[in-house]
C-alpha cells in the first residue's frame, strides 16, 4: 500500500515551505501496526529485534565516547520529545546548545512524539514557547499519523464518520484531510442516561474510532466508542499510541494513553491499529522521502517499549536517555527484554568530554 501524503497539505496551518516538506514525490509504503497481529511481522523489514534471549542486559553500554560510538556513524537523529527535549512544560537544561551543536555538524533532526494532544501546528507553538526554533517540517505527531492512516486507506471515500476520544490535536489534523468527525473536546462533561430504561443512542455511520490521550475522558465517551466498535459493522479501532505513562508535569509520571486504549479494548475485545511509535509509518515516510539509509539513523527516546522498539523494529540505531520515564535499574533489570545500542543520562552527553588515553 502507498501513503498519499500529498493530500495532507497543511494549508494555513503551516507555512507553505513547511507544507511542501510533507509532500513526497514517492510516498512511503505503510503497514499499520496491529498489536499482537500479523501487522507486526509485516512491518519489520529490517534488522531483527535484539532481546534478552540474545543479549545479557549487563552488556548494554553507557555512552562514553560519543564520536566513536555514535556521532561518526549517524547522519540523522530522530528525537522523542517528552522526556528527551522537555518534561511536561519545562525544557531540559542544555538542550538548545546540544541541538545547535548537532546542526553545526550537519546532522539532520526530526522530532517524533506519540502525544496526540497537539497537531503539528500546536507542537510548533510549543517548541517556539520553549525558545527552540524547530522548522515545522521536522515535527511529526501521532495525531498526524492517525490522519495520515485514514488518508492512506481512503477513509473519506467511504462516506463514514470518525468518533474521537482525544484532545484538539487529532481534530485539527482530521480537519486538514476533510474528515467528518465529532466527539473529542465536544463531549467533555457529557453523561449518559443510566436511569431505568436508559440508553445512549450512537451514530450508525461512524466507521472509525480514534483513541488518543484525553484528560477529559469520561464514561460517556467510553460507552459511545464501544457502541460504535461493537455495533457498527466494519468500524475501525485506531489508537494513536499505547504509552503506559506520560509527562504532564515534571513532578511525576501520569497515566498515559494506554489507559484510555485499555478501557476500549476491555469493553470491545478488539485490538487497535496503532499508528504511533513503535509502528513503521513515520520512519518509512522519512526514509523514503529523504532517501535515507536507516542504518545511519539513530532513534533517541526515554521509553523502551515505544522509542527503542521503534528503532530496533525498523532497523535504526537506538539510544535510550534516562531523562524521562526509564531508569537505569529498569533498563538493566531482569524483567526488561528490550536492548538499545547505548544509553546516556541526557542527549547533552553527546558532547561530553572524553578523557585522553595516556600511554605510560
C-alpha positions as CSV (number, residue, x, y, z in Angstrom):
1,X,0.0,0.0,0.0
2,X,1.2,3.6,-0.7
3,X,0.7,6.5,1.6
4,X,-0.7,9.6,-0.1
5,X,0.8,12.5,1.9
6,X,0.1,14.9,-0.9
7,X,-3.5,15.2,0.2
8,X,-2.3,16.2,3.6
9,X,-1.2,19.6,2.5
10,X,-1.0,21.8,5.6
11,X,-2.9,24.7,4.1
12,X,-2.9,27.7,6.5
13,X,-1.8,25.6,9.4
14,X,1.8,25.8,8.5
15,X,3.9,27.9,6.2
16,X,3.9,26.9,2.5
17,X,7.5,25.8,2.8
18,X,6.7,23.6,5.7
19,X,3.7,22.2,3.8
20,X,5.7,21.3,0.8
21,X,8.2,19.3,3.0
22,X,5.4,16.8,3.8
23,X,4.6,16.1,0.2
24,X,6.6,13.3,-1.1
25,X,7.0,12.5,-4.8
26,X,7.4,8.9,-3.8
27,X,5.1,8.2,-0.9
28,X,6.3,5.6,1.6
29,X,4.6,2.2,2.0
30,X,2.7,1.9,5.3
31,X,1.9,-1.3,7.0
32,X,-0.2,-0.3,10.1
33,X,0.8,-2.0,13.3
34,X,-2.0,-4.0,15.0
35,X,-0.9,-5.0,18.5
36,X,-0.4,-8.8,18.6
37,X,-1.4,-9.2,15.0
38,X,0.1,-10.0,11.7
39,X,0.8,-6.3,11.1
40,X,3.8,-6.6,13.4
41,X,5.6,-9.1,11.3
42,X,4.8,-7.3,8.1
43,X,6.2,-4.1,9.5
44,X,9.6,-5.5,10.3
45,X,11.7,-5.3,7.2
46,X,15.0,-4.5,8.7
47,X,17.3,-5.9,11.4
48,X,15.7,-8.3,13.9
49,X,15.0,-7.0,17.4
50,X,17.6,-7.8,20.0
51,X,16.1,-9.3,23.1
52,X,17.3,-10.7,26.4
53,X,17.4,-14.2,24.9
54,X,20.3,-13.0,22.7
55,X,22.0,-10.4,24.9
56,X,23.0,-10.1,28.6
57,X,21.5,-6.7,29.6
58,X,24.6,-6.0,31.6
59,X,26.4,-5.7,28.2
60,X,24.2,-2.7,27.3
61,X,26.8,0.1,27.2
62,X,26.5,3.6,28.6
63,X,27.7,6.1,26.1
64,X,31.3,7.0,26.9
65,X,32.9,8.1,23.6
66,X,30.2,9.8,21.6
67,X,32.2,10.4,18.5
68,X,33.4,6.9,18.1
69,X,30.2,5.2,19.4
70,X,27.6,7.4,17.8
71,X,28.3,10.7,16.0
72,X,30.7,9.5,13.4
73,X,28.2,6.9,12.1
74,X,24.9,8.8,12.4
75,X,23.6,11.3,9.8
76,X,20.0,11.6,11.2
77,X,18.7,11.8,14.7
78,X,15.0,11.2,15.5
79,X,14.2,12.5,18.9
80,X,11.2,11.8,21.1
81,X,10.0,14.9,22.8
82,X,8.6,14.2,26.3
83,X,11.5,13.1,28.5
84,X,14.1,13.9,25.9
85,X,13.7,17.6,24.9
86,X,11.3,18.6,27.7
87,X,9.5,17.3,30.8
88,X,5.9,18.5,30.9
89,X,6.2,22.2,30.1
90,X,9.8,22.5,31.3
91,X,12.8,22.4,28.9
92,X,15.6,20.1,29.9
93,X,18.7,22.1,30.7
94,X,21.3,22.2,28.0
95,X,19.0,21.1,25.1
96,X,19.2,24.3,23.0
97,X,23.0,24.1,23.0
98,X,23.1,20.4,22.2
99,X,20.7,20.8,19.2
100,X,22.7,23.7,17.9
101,X,25.9,21.7,18.1
102,X,24.3,18.9,16.2
103,X,23.1,21.2,13.4
104,X,26.6,22.8,13.2
105,X,27.9,19.3,12.4
106,X,25.4,18.9,9.6
107,X,23.2,16.4,11.3
108,X,19.6,16.2,10.3
109,X,17.0,16.1,13.1
110,X,13.3,15.1,13.4
111,X,11.1,15.2,16.4
112,X,8.5,12.4,16.6
113,X,6.1,12.4,19.5
114,X,3.4,9.9,20.5
115,X,1.5,12.6,22.3
116,X,-1.7,13.3,20.3
117,X,-3.0,16.3,22.3
118,X,-1.5,18.7,19.8
119,X,-1.3,18.9,16.0
120,X,1.9,19.6,14.2
121,X,0.9,23.3,14.3
122,X,0.4,23.0,18.0
123,X,3.8,21.4,18.6
124,X,5.5,24.1,16.6
125,X,3.9,26.5,19.0
126,X,5.3,24.6,22.0
127,X,8.8,24.4,20.6
128,X,8.6,28.2,20.0
129,X,7.3,28.8,23.5
130,X,10.3,27.0,24.9
131,X,12.7,29.0,22.8
132,X,13.5,26.3,20.3
133,X,13.5,27.3,16.7
134,X,12.5,24.0,15.1
135,X,11.2,24.1,11.5
136,X,7.7,22.8,11.2
137,X,8.7,20.2,8.6
138,X,10.8,18.4,11.3
139,X,7.9,17.7,13.6
140,X,5.7,14.6,13.5
141,X,3.0,13.7,16.0
142,X,0.7,10.7,16.4
143,X,-2.3,12.9,15.7
144,X,-0.8,13.5,12.3
145,X,-0.2,9.8,11.9
146,X,-3.8,9.0,12.6
147,X,-5.0,11.4,9.9
148,X,-2.3,10.0,7.5
149,X,-3.6,6.5,8.1
150,X,-7.2,7.5,7.3
151,X,-6.0,9.3,4.2
152,X,-3.9,6.3,3.0
153,X,-6.9,3.9,3.5
154,X,-9.2,6.4,1.5
155,X,-11.5,6.6,4.5
156,X,-13.3,9.7,3.3
157,X,-14.4,7.8,0.2
158,X,-16.5,5.5,2.4
159,X,-18.7,8.4,3.5
160,X,-18.3,7.3,7.1
161,X,-17.6,9.5,10.2
162,X,-14.9,9.4,12.8
163,X,-15.6,9.4,16.5
164,X,-12.7,10.8,18.6
165,X,-11.6,10.2,22.1
166,X,-8.8,12.8,22.5
167,X,-7.9,16.4,22.5
168,X,-7.7,19.2,19.9
169,X,-4.6,17.8,18.1
170,X,-6.5,14.9,16.5
171,X,-9.4,17.2,15.3
172,X,-7.0,19.7,13.8
173,X,-5.3,17.1,11.8
174,X,-8.6,15.5,10.7
175,X,-9.8,18.9,9.5
176,X,-6.7,19.1,7.2
177,X,-7.8,16.0,5.4
178,X,-11.5,16.9,5.3
179,X,-12.7,14.1,7.5
180,X,-16.2,14.2,9.0
181,X,-15.6,13.8,12.7
182,X,-17.1,14.6,16.1
183,X,-16.5,13.9,19.8
184,X,-13.2,14.9,21.3
185,X,-13.4,18.1,23.4
186,X,-17.1,18.4,22.3
187,X,-18.0,15.5,24.5
188,X,-16.4,17.0,27.6
189,X,-18.6,16.6,30.7
190,X,-21.4,14.6,29.0
191,X,-23.2,11.9,31.0
192,X,-25.3,9.1,29.5
193,X,-28.7,8.4,30.8
194,X,-28.2,5.4,33.2
195,X,-31.6,5.5,34.8
196,X,-34.2,2.8,34.3
197,X,-34.5,2.0,30.6
198,X,-31.7,4.5,29.9
199,X,-29.7,4.1,26.7
200,X,-27.1,6.0,24.7
201,X,-28.0,6.4,21.0
202,X,-25.0,6.3,18.7
203,X,-24.4,7.3,15.1
204,X,-24.6,4.2,12.9
205,X,-22.5,6.0,10.2
206,X,-19.3,6.0,12.4
207,X,-16.7,4.0,10.6
208,X,-13.7,4.6,12.7
209,X,-13.0,5.4,16.4
210,X,-9.7,7.1,17.2
211,X,-8.5,6.9,20.8
212,X,-5.8,9.4,21.8
213,X,-4.8,10.9,25.1
214,X,-7.7,12.7,26.7
215,X,-7.6,14.5,30.0
216,X,-11.4,14.8,29.9
217,X,-12.1,11.1,29.4
218,X,-15.5,10.1,30.8
219,X,-17.9,7.2,30.8
220,X,-20.0,8.8,28.0
221,X,-17.0,8.7,25.7
222,X,-16.1,5.1,26.6
223,X,-19.7,3.9,26.1
224,X,-20.1,5.8,22.8
225,X,-16.8,4.3,21.5
226,X,-17.8,0.8,22.4
227,X,-21.2,1.1,20.8
228,X,-19.6,2.2,17.5
229,X,-17.0,-0.5,17.5
230,X,-19.3,-3.3,18.7
231,X,-22.4,-2.4,16.8
232,X,-21.3,-0.7,13.5
233,X,-20.2,-3.3,11.0
234,X,-16.5,-2.8,9.9
235,X,-15.9,0.1,12.4
236,X,-12.1,0.5,12.8
237,X,-10.5,0.9,16.3
238,X,-7.4,3.2,15.9
239,X,-5.0,4.2,18.7
240,X,-2.5,7.0,18.4
241,X,-0.3,5.1,20.9
242,X,-0.4,2.8,23.9
243,X,2.1,4.6,26.2
244,X,1.6,3.5,29.8
245,X,2.6,6.8,31.4
246,X,3.3,10.3,30.2
247,X,4.8,13.6,31.4
248,X,2.0,16.1,32.1
249,X,4.3,17.8,34.7
250,X,7.9,17.5,35.6
251,X,6.9,16.4,39.1
252,X,5.7,12.8,38.5
253,X,4.5,10.3,35.9
254,X,0.8,10.4,34.9
255,X,-1.3,7.7,33.3
256,X,-0.8,7.7,29.6
257,X,-3.0,6.9,26.6
258,X,-2.5,3.2,27.3
259,X,-5.1,3.6,30.0
260,X,-7.7,5.1,27.6
261,X,-6.9,2.4,24.9
262,X,-7.1,-0.3,27.6
263,X,-10.6,0.8,28.5
264,X,-11.8,0.4,25.0
265,X,-10.0,-2.9,24.5
266,X,-11.6,-4.1,27.7
267,X,-15.2,-3.5,26.6
268,X,-14.8,-4.4,22.9
269,X,-12.4,-7.3,23.0
270,X,-10.7,-5.7,20.0
271,X,-7.0,-4.9,19.4
272,X,-6.4,-1.4,17.9
273,X,-4.4,-0.4,14.9
274,X,-1.6,1.6,16.5
275,X,-0.4,4.4,14.2
276,X,2.3,6.0,16.5
277,X,5.5,4.5,17.7
278,X,6.6,1.8,17.6
279,X,4.8,1.3,14.3
280,X,6.6,2.0,11.0
281,X,4.5,4.8,9.5
282,X,6.6,7.8,10.3
283,X,10.1,6.2,9.8
284,X,9.0,4.7,6.4
285,X,7.9,8.1,5.3
286,X,11.0,9.9,6.4
287,X,13.4,7.3,5.0
288,X,11.6,7.2,1.6
289,X,11.1,11.0,1.3
290,X,14.8,11.8,2.1
291,X,16.3,8.6,0.7
292,X,17.9,7.9,4.0
293,X,20.0,4.9,4.9
294,X,18.2,3.5,8.0
295,X,21.5,2.1,9.4
296,X,22.7,5.8,9.7
297,X,19.6,7.0,11.6
298,X,19.5,6.9,15.4
299,X,16.3,6.9,17.4
300,X,16.7,8.7,20.7
301,X,14.0,8.3,23.4
302,X,13.2,7.7,27.0
303,X,10.9,4.7,26.6
304,X,11.9,1.1,25.9
305,X,8.6,-0.2,24.6
306,X,7.9,2.6,22.2
307,X,11.1,4.6,21.3
308,X,13.7,1.9,21.5
309,X,11.3,-0.7,20.0
310,X,10.5,1.8,17.2
311,X,14.2,1.8,16.4
312,X,15.0,-1.9,16.7
313,X,11.9,-3.0,14.8
314,X,12.7,-0.6,11.9
315,X,16.4,-1.2,11.5
316,X,17.7,2.0,13.2
317,X,20.4,2.6,15.8
318,X,19.0,3.3,19.2
319,X,19.9,5.3,22.3
320,X,17.9,5.4,25.5
321,X,18.1,8.5,27.7
322,X,17.5,8.4,31.4
323,X,16.0,11.9,31.5
324,X,12.4,10.6,31.2
325,X,10.4,7.6,32.3
326,X,13.0,4.8,32.2
327,X,15.6,4.4,35.0
328,X,18.9,2.6,34.7
329,X,17.6,0.0,37.1
330,X,14.7,-0.8,34.8
331,X,16.9,-0.9,31.7
332,X,19.4,-3.3,33.2
333,X,16.9,-5.2,35.3
334,X,15.9,-8.9,34.8
335,X,12.4,-8.1,33.6
336,X,13.5,-5.9,30.6
337,X,14.0,-7.6,27.3
338,X,14.5,-4.6,25.0
339,X,18.0,-3.5,24.4
340,X,19.2,-0.2,23.0
341,X,22.6,0.1,21.4
342,X,23.7,2.7,24.0
343,X,22.2,4.7,26.8
344,X,23.0,8.0,28.4
345,X,21.8,10.4,31.1
346,X,20.6,13.0,28.6
347,X,21.4,14.0,25.0
348,X,23.8,16.5,26.4
349,X,26.1,13.6,26.8
350,X,26.6,13.6,23.0
351,X,29.2,16.3,23.7
352,X,30.8,15.0,27.0
353,X,34.5,15.4,27.4
354,X,36.3,12.1,26.8
355,X,39.4,11.5,28.9
356,X,42.5,11.2,26.8
357,X,44.3,7.9,26.8
358,X,47.8,8.5,28.1
359,X,50.2,5.7,27.3
360,X,52.7,5.0,30.1
